[in-house]
Amino acid sequence: MAASAEEIKSQVGNPFLIREKLEAAAQEGFTPLSEEDKFLAKWYGLYTHRNEPDHFMLRLKIPGGCLNSVQLKVIAKIVTDRNRDFADITTRQNFQLHWVQTQAIPEILKQLEAVGISTLGACGDILRNIVGCPVAGVDAREYFDATPILQEASRFFLGNPEFANLPRKYKVAIAACRDQCQQPEIHCVSFVGMERQHEGAREGGFDLRVGGGLSTKWYFGQRLNVFLRPEQVVSALRGITEIYRAASEYRKARSRARLKFLIADWGVERFRRVLQEKLEFSLEEAGVFEDPPDNYKDHVGVHEQRQAGLFYIGVPVLIGRITGGQMRKAADLAERYGDGTIRLTARQNLLILNLPKDRVAQVLEGLEAVDLKVNVSGVHRGVLTCTGIEFCKLAVTETKARAREIVTHLERRVPLEEPLRIHVTGCPNTCAQSPIAHIGLQGSKVKLGEQAVESYDVAVGGQLGRDRSFNHFVLRKIPATEVKFRLENLILGYKQGRKPGESFNDFCKRTGDDGVAKLLSADGESS
């Protein structure tokens, strides 16, 4: 009988020691890893492929999505030489590399580490990549640049065995973006930039939220009504993490081993009291805080920076999949026309920063030459996908190719200028954050005759911000091959039937679930 996750971790103590076994396996030419070793390999960002047991997906750890051109060129070389010439950008501002063979792992890790990129804690029951605002430091509207705080927090937890054995994965966001593009509502812990009046002056700090998360049970994070100064963030995050680590009751079942369940069970008042006991400073109330509306926050396009004469370009990467050649081109352009600064976004896109105004056109031209067009349709900008059945063992449907097919069809049949968030996830674990999408597509199966085929359940109405709400299912078991036609009907109905200025979500509310289901039905009748 296979050992449980907790049994494996309790026997090993420090999961980072798996590096020694990975090195040994490579030196011996090719040594298959045991199931226990494969489990522990997650702490180095490694997951086995769905149908290729001797191959891995390798997830990097890129705090805040901050890269430079030298680092991107190294990643490009690795994926070209070893990983079938593509990688995927994740919703945590990361890269995932595929087709990684056991014997290649140590050398790839050394190549990445040589340019300051780690994979420690990119997977496993640990603090994952900390996300932030990809335009921190250049956004004219931000409260302040939170990058130094995010990097300090990342350094404290990176490879720290004291916090390597948590009940389960643990997700954190730190940003001072007024538009909240870091999506603070859906993380275990979010430090949300704000300002307050203090002793007659304006003071920048953070509003603290805990208990957000998606997967199969959805929760929005809750405010603790706490104001944290920048220098207090790492101490507060350490205290929160210690509380989570010590909560043994949330280790008994992995389905409930998340901070969101602890917050739901304890309540924010009890959690705040316990947190205060761990801190050397007194928690101060944050007071009234108003979230922004659910405006679109993808940073796509050409935007002026707060630095005079400089611009950044947000590049939409369709389905988050990027080739080695496209990476090299983006790195070359960032280096040749800017200072080499690159960022990844939570919407699986890429930004090039610090470009002089007179160089913007040349960068746009260079990007288009490798099929990285910036001026794209609303559905192109808005699509988001998980890995899907191509590599993931939990998925029941294909996602990447399906989403590309959907975008191509909708662009041709029902052009839409405004961004529409269509998130395609291959199973109920919602790794593509489908519950917060305008249209969420969740993979399922449907029986047609004697055969079970891929299908999708369709949900509408998700949004973040001031009037946050999760979407809800209106029609289930649409055969995957029909989804693009059903969405065409729905979007056409929206374009023809909306009132002036009416958003997609408001249209769906006014139309009602039965009406939306009718639009989604192939024959015009709800089913």
C-alpha positions, 0 to 999 in steps of 0.5 A, spaced: 500 500 500 502 506 497 504 511 503 500 517 504 503 524 503 503 526 510 507 519 511 512 520 506 513 527 508 514 525 516 519 520 514 523 525 510 523 531 514 527 535 509 524 534 502 529 538 499 534 533 500 531 529 494 536 533 490 541 528 492 537 522 489 535 526 482 543 527 481 544 520 483 539 518 478 542 522 472 549 520 474 547 512 473 544 514 466 537 513 467 534 510 474 527 510 474 525 514 481 520 510 486 513 513 487 515 516 494 521 520 490 517 522 485 512 525 490 518 529 493 520 531 487 515 536 487 519 540 492 523 542 486 518 543 481 517 537 478 511 533 476 510 527 472 507 527 465 500 524 464 502 518 459 510 519 460 512 516 466 519 517 465 518 525 463 516 531 468 514 538 467 518 543 471 515 549 474 520 555 475 519 560 481 519 567 478 517 571 484 512 577 481 514 574 474 520 579 474 525 576 469 531 579 465 533 578 458 539 574 460 534 569 464 529 569 458 534 567 453 537 561 458 530 558 459 529 559 451 535 555 450 533 549 455 526 549 451 529 549 444 534 544 446 531 539 451 523 541 451 520 540 444 521 548 443 515 550 448 513 552 455 507 555 458 506 561 462 502 560 468 497 563 472 502 565 478 507 568 473 511 562 472 514 558 466 512 550 466 517 546 462 515 540 459 518 533 456 524 534 462 527 527 462 530 524 469 537 524 467 537 532 464 534 534 471 540 536 474 543 540 468 537 544 467 537 546 474 544 548 474 543 552 468 537 556 471 541 557 478 547 560 474 542 566 472 538 566 479 532 562 477 530 557 482 525 551 482 525 550 490 518 550 492 514 551 485 510 545 487 509 541 493 506 542 500 509 549 501 509 556 499 508 557 492 511 563 487 509 569 490 505 573 485 504 581 484 503 586 480 507 585 473 508 593 472 510 594 479 515 600 479 513 603 473 505 604 474 503 611 475 497 610 479 500 605 484 500 606 491 508 604 491 512 599 489 511 593 492 517 589 489 522 589 494 517 587 499 515 581 495 522 579 493 524 579 501 518 575 503 520 570 497 528 570 499 525 568 506 521 562 504 525 560 499 528 553 500 527 554 508 526 547 511 522 550 517 516 552 512 517 546 507 512 541 510 505 545 510 499 541 510 498 543 503 500 548 497 500 555 500 499 561 495 500 568 497 500 575 493 503 582 495 502 588 491 500 595 491 496 596 485 490 600 485 487 596 480 488 589 484 491 585 478 494 580 483 487 578 484 487 578 492 480 575 492 483 568 491 489 567 494 490 564 501 494 570 503 494 577 500 497 583 502 493 589 498 496 596 497 493 602 500 494 608 503 491 611 510 492 618 514 496 617 519 499 623 524 497 628 519 500 625 513 499 619 508 502 613 509 502 607 504 501 600 507 497 593 506 490 591 507 491 584 509 486 578 507 486 571 508 482 565 506 481 565 499 482 559 494 479 556 488 479 548 487 473 544 488 471 549 493 471 556 492 472 562 497 473 569 497 479 572 501 476 575 508 479 582 510 482 582 517 481 589 518 489 590 519 494 595 516 501 593 515 507 597 514 511 595 509 517 592 514 511 588 517 509 584 512 514 578 512 513 578 520 506 577 519 506 572 513 511 568 517 506 568 523 500 566 518 504 561 515 506 558 522 499 558 524 497 554 518 503 549 519 501 547 526 494 546 524 494 538 525 487 537 524 488 540 516 493 535 515 488 529 516 484 530 509 488 533 503 481 535 500 481 540 506 488 541 507 488 549 505 488 555 509 481 557 506 478 551 510 481 554 517 479 561 516 472 558 514 472 554 521 475 559 525 473 566 523 477 572 522 476 574 529 479 568 532 485 568 527 487 575 528 487 574 535 492 568 534 496 572 529 497 577 534 500 572 539 505 571 534 507 578 533 512 583 536 508 589 534 501 591 535 496 590 529 492 596 527 486 597 524 486 598 517 479 602 517 474 603 511 477 600 504 473 600 498 476 595 492 476 597 485 470 595 480 472 589 476 475 593 470 480 589 466 487 588 468 491 584 463 496 590 461 496 588 454 497 594 449 502 600 449 502 604 456 506 610 458 510 609 464 511 613 470 518 614 468 518 620 463 519 618 456 518 610 457 513 605 455 511 598 456 508 593 452 503 588 454 504 582 449 498 577 449 500 570 449 495 566 446 493 560 451 499 562 455 504 557 450 510 560 448 516 557 443 523 558 444 524 562 438 518 567 441 522 567 448 529 569 444 525 574 440 522 578 446 529 577 450 533 580 444 527 586 443 527 588 450 535 588 450 536 592 444 531 597 445 530 597 452 534 595 459 532 588 458 526 588 463 521 583 462 515 581 466 510 575 466 503 576 468 497 572 472 493 572 465 499 568 462 502 574 458 508 577 457 511 584 458 517 588 456 518 594 460 522 601 460 522 602 452 523 609 449 517 612 445 521 612 439 523 605 439 516 602 441 514 601 433 520 597 432 518 592 438 511 591 436 514 590 429 519 585 431 514 581 436 509 581 430 514 577 426 514 571 431 506 571 431 506 575 438 501 580 436 499 586 441 493 588 437 488 582 438 481 581 439 477 581 446 476 573 446 484 572 444 486 577 450 481 574 455 482 566 454 486 562 460 487 555 460 490 550 464 495 544 462 489 539 460 489 532 459 495 533 454 500 533 461 496 533 467 493 526 470 487 529 473 484 533 467 479 529 463 479 534 457 484 537 452 484 545 454 490 548 450 488 546 443 481 546 444 481 554 447 485 556 441 480 552 436 475 556 440 478 563 439 480 562 432 472 560 431 469 566 435 474 571 432 472 569 425 464 569 427 463 574 432 468 579 433 468 582 440 473 588 441 472 588 449 475 583 453 471 577 455 474 572 460 473 565 457 477 560 462 478 553 460 479 548 465 480 540 464 477 538 471 473 540 477 480 543 480 479 549 476 487 551 475 485 555 470 481 559 475 474 558 471 470 560 477 472 568 476 471 568 469 465 571 465 465 564 461 468 558 465 468 552 461 470 546 466 472 539 463 467 533 464 465 527 460 458 525 456 456 519 453 454 519 446 451 512 444 456 507 447 462 512 447 464 517 453 467 523 449 470 530 452 465 535 454 464 542 458 460 544 463 459 552 462 458 557 467 457 565 467 457 571 471 464 571 475 467 577 476 472 580 482 473 587 485 467 591 489 462 586 486 465 580 486 462 573 485 463 566 483 460 564 476 455 559 476 453 553 471 447 554 466 448 548 462 452 542 462 455 536 458 456 540 452 460 535 447 467 539 446 467 539 439 460 543 439 463 548 444 465 553 439 458 553 436 455 554 442 459 560 445 458 563 438 450 563 439 451 566 446 456 571 444 452 573 438 446 573 443 449 578 447 452 583 441 445 583 438 441 583 445 445 588 450 443 595 452 448 600 451 454 600 455 451 593 458 456 588 460 456 581 459 455 579 466 449 584 466 446 581 460 446 574 463 443 576 469 438 580 465 437 574 460 436 569 466 439 562 466 434 559 462 435 564 457 442 563 457 442 556 456 437 557 451 442 561 447 447 556 448 443 550 446 444 547 439 437 547 437 435 554 441 432 550 446 435 549 453 437 542 455 
